[in-house]
Amino acid sequence: MTDLDERSPLDRDAVIALAGDLIDRDGAENFTLSKVAEAADVTLPALYRHVDNVADLWRGLGLSTRRDLGEQLANSILGRSGLDAVEAVAFAWRDYAMAHPGRYRSTERHPVVGDQELTAAVDRVVDLLAASLRGFELDDDERTDRALILRSALHGFMVFQLDGGNPHPEQADLTFDRLVDVVTSGLTLRS
């Protein structure tokens, strides 16, 4: 993560990282390119050398976020199998979203369909979720189906939690544990 006071030279990646820091810190409600330019200590026209517009910035941030989430998921399942791997990937997902709430929500700001880079980033996340399910008696199609279900459940829970949709936030940890239990119920470990 880029520190707002210790910036690297400005390029597209630095602009996207800075925007992510701002959104994580301040939220997306009042996010503007002008605020990014101000934080980068450049003029708005100078910022346009690196991003085309706010939609381009949101797309870049969504792509960067998916790649970062993928790295966190990949690290979480190293050396793990079975239920341990599924739980590790689920908690890594939640940890990432809680640590980077603005960045996490950026994944909803730009459509994935028709965008090869975003599709590849989402496919990698799904592949990592499927990898966490390798210790179970599932064929490839079943594993992919369960990975998509797991993705939907984890993302849905995080949107629910980050948006304040849970009327009992003090029970979020217990509810998340139960969600993982529900998603993994019915899975049979390979002998």
N, C-alpha and C positions, 0 to 999 in steps of 0.2 A: 504494500500500500504506500502511496506517495504521501509524504508529510507536506502539509500545506505551506510550511515555512522552509522546507528544504527541497526545492524543486530541481529536477534535472532540466537540461536544455529542452526547449519546447519543440515537440514533434507530435504527430497524431497520437501515438501511444501515451505520451505525457499529458496531452489534453484530455484524453479519455480517462486516464488514471485520476487526474485532478477533478474532473467532473464526478467520478465515482466517489472520491473523498467528500466533495461538497454535498452530494446527494445523501451519502451515508450520514453525514453530520447534520445537515439542515433539512432533509426530506426533499421530495420531488415536487411538492405543491407549488413552490415559488421559484423553481429552477429555471434559469435563463442562460443563454450564451453570454450575455453581458456579465453575469456573475462569475462565469468561468474566466472570461477575459480579465475581469478585475482581480480575481484570485491569482491569475497567472502574471499579473502586472503587465498586460499588453493591451493594445486597443482591440476593439471588436474586429476591424478589418484584418488585423494580424492573425486573429484566431481563425478567420476564414481561409487562411492558407493551409490549415490542417484538417478542418471539417467543413463540409458544404453548408450545413444548416443544423438546426436542432434535431431533426429527424435522423440525420446522418450520425450525430453524436449519440443519440439513444440507441441506434443500431450497433454502433461500435461498442458502446458500453454493454449492451446485451450479449454481444459476441464475446467480449472480454470476460464477462461474468460467467458465462457458460463454460468457457475454457478454464477459468479459475476453479469453478465448482468441480469440473471434471478432474482437475489435478487433486483436489481435496478428496474426492471420492476414490480415486486411484490409490492414493496414499493410505486411505482408511482400510482398504481390503487386503493390503499386502500381508501375506502370511496367515490370512484368516480363511476359514471355510465354514460352510453350513450356516446355521443360525447366527453364529458369531459374525460372519461376514455381512449378513443382511442387516443385523443390528448396527454394526460399525458403519456401514454405508448410510443407513438411515440417520444415525446421530451426526455423522459428518455433514450430511445435507442440512440438517437443522442448525448445527453449529455455524455453518457458513452463512445461512440466511440470517441468523440472529446477529452475527458479527458485521454483516454487510447488508442491512435491510434495504437501503436505497438501491444499491447495485442489484440486489436480488430482484427487486420489483422491476428493474429495467428490462428484465427478460420478457416482460409482457408488453413492452412499448412499441415493438416493431415486429411485423409478421415474419414468421419463419418460412412459410410456404413460398417457393420460388426463389429463395435465397440460398445458394449453394453453401456458403460459409456457415450461415446459421444452422442449416440442416445438418451439416457435418458435425458441428459442435453439439447439437441435440442428439444426434446419432451416437456420438462418443459417450455422452452421459448415459443413454439407454444401454449401450454396450457394457458400461461399467456396472450398471445395476444388474444386468444379465449375468455378468461375471460373478457377482456376489451370490447368485443363485446356482452356481455350478455344482455345489455339493448336494443338490437335491435331485430326486428322480424325475427329471423333466427332459423332454426332447427339446431341440432347438426352438421350435415354434412355441412350445409351452413356456420356455424360459423367456423368450422375447415378450410374450403376452404378459407374463407375471412382472417383467421389468417395466412394461408400460403401465401396468396397474400400480406398481410401487411408485413410479414417477408421479402419476396422477395423485396418489394418496399423499405423498410427501409434499408436493407442490401445493395441493389444496390445503393441507394443514398449515403450511407456512403462510399462505395468503390469509387464511383465517386468523392466525396468531398475529401476524405483522399488522393487519388492518384493524385490530381490536375487535374482531368479530366473536371472540369467545367471551360470553358473559361471566365466566369463572376463570380468569387468567391464572389464579393461584393453583388451578388443577391442570395446567397445560402439560407439565411433565408427565403426570399420570395418564392423561389422555393420549399423549404422544406414545408412551409405552404400550398402551392398549391398541393404538392404531397399528403399530409394528406387529403386535401379536395377531391382530385380525388379518393383516395382509399375509402373514406367514402361516396362518392356520391352514391345515390341510396339506402342507408341504411335507414330503417324506424324505428323510435323509437317505442318501445312498449307503448301502452296507459296505 
